[in-house]
Amino acid sequence: MSGLDLTLFLSTFITLIVILDPPGIVPVFLALTGSLTPAQRNNAALRAAGVAVLVIAMFAIFGQQILDYLHISIAALQAAGGLLLLLIALQLLMGRESGAQRDVGVNVAMVPLGTPMLAGPGAIVATMVAVQGASGPGGYLSVGAALLGAIVVVYLAMRFAGALRRVLGESGTMLLTRIAGLLLSAIAVEMIAGAIRTFVTTTS
């Protein structure tokens, strides 16, 4: 079996780290898991990381076939993810985030943390492109290792986000929740705008 392709590994890993943005996920994670216990918060971080790996890996292997079969474009997937994030962002801004946390973090871990925050269109497309550029078992292993490494970094950022919560206290965490809602809404609008630009470009 061929060895790992170090160049492909590094390029894929760095690309995914930039897209996943571990420091940026911390305030959103704290906002969405604010009512959970530390154990539940850690469980949510692990679940979110697991969901992200499964979703991205599934699309990396079968993504193009799935999208072609359903006649769904990447832009449509991006727009749907943006709308979903916008709904979550509005809940954070209006202080209604607790309703999404009743199921001890399971729902939050899957949506919106696992997908589309982590396993979003950017990470999915980047991994699909990396797989298409891989050659032989070594190339596929390199992409898989890069994906796992990037997700581990994001998981560690979420896993130790509780330390930041202890420093901020309740009032600081509430302020961070509102800021996270604002940032998340901006990310959602950018995703929708990007999808619209893609639709316009492809149809013109």
Helices and strands as residue ranges (DSSP letters): H 6-20, H 22-32, H 38-70, H 74-93, G 97-101, H 106-108, I 109-118, H 121-133, H 136-159, H 161-203
